[in-house]
Amino acid sequence: MLPPVANLAESVMAIHMHMQMTMFIVVGVLMASYFQKRFPGFFEKWNSNGVPGILLFMVILGYWLLPRTMHEALSIPAVELFKFISLPFLAGVPLRDSWGKLSGLGKNIMYILLSIIFGFMAWLYIASPVQLCNNYLIIEQKTLGWGFVFLAVSILIYFISTLVIDPSDYE
Amino acid sequence: MKNKQYNSIAILVVLLFGAILFFIGTDGFSAYTVETARVNKLMEDNPVFPEVTLEDSKERVYSFSEFEGKYVMLTFIYTACSDVCPQLEFNLAEVYKKIPQKYIGEDIVFLSISFDPKNDDPATLEKYRYYFDSDGETWRMARISGQKELDGLLKEFGVTVIPDENGNFQHNSAFYLVDPNGILIEVMDFEEIEIAADKVNTILDSKVRE
């Protein structure tokens, strides 16, 4: 990303985590089909049931949810570089490749797991009396927490809708 | 069937990668937040208190070497602060009370340093010290007027200060103990008064026995 854009995105905690980092994953998701076409054998061989890919996605996601890593992405250039690489290529790409391969049960587990994780992060950032990241104000930390509430609730609502709504009724 | 095997290998690789990533990212699972990492690093680095010029609430101007040969218990504050600083200073006062009288002023000096030199002139500091029963002598409050010197000290001691739009600052807080040679030896949780006081007393006791 262009340095001025990166600066702008990183100046607000919530934008940094909920927009910049999410966008990087989206970038990876969008790029995935290129890699799938280029190396079809690789994905078919190593990620045939989608589990390794989704695990990799979760590892990268979990890593970037640590309060410390987000801080270090700002203060240590190597970590920042890792952010730019890991989010699209190690989270976005495997997510797209794996999602279609996951069974219904696998997807449901993911929905629930993600809402729990984001719910926990929300609680952490909102309830924490101490500053988790020294580069941001506490009020921004709370904003970020509410962003996580939004995310967790959205995923949960979507999950419930997949259970009760049958898309074929509307076709 | 073959694919299943590859899948399992891939899962193992991913898990291993994750474990290594988290291990490195958290200094071997010891520091999940920057604050822990900061304190851990400070205790390893043991930075030396830089030569700065202090101006205290009694308008005395001296350099930090004034305290040579004594332990110095430090906090970083600004007087306009309404949330954490009063708590920090109140707790520092509690620690001060728990140090045996014989050590106070002789072996240890308390010092609160303001990082807002523009607003915290000696008169303001003089008023501020009253709130916490600081005597201005064995517990001094001082500002560092030179912005360069101040920034250098804050950087050296890992104090992050972010000004906001309303003239307030967001900052991290802790008790810092500097030894008689000016070396930072302890960074303590300011909410754990008992632990901090015990630690300081142990250090002072062992020094006197020497």
Interface residues (C-beta under 8 A of the other chain):
Chain A: E44 K45 W46 N47 S48 N49 V51 P52 L55 L56 V59 G62 Y63 L66 P67 R68 T69 H71 E72 V130 Q131 L132 C133 N134 N135 Y136 L137 I138
Chain B: N3 K4 Y6 N7 I9 A10 I11 V13 V14 L15 F17 G18 L21 F22 G25 T26 A31 Y32 T33 V34 E35 T36 A37 R38 T160 I162 D164 Q170 N172
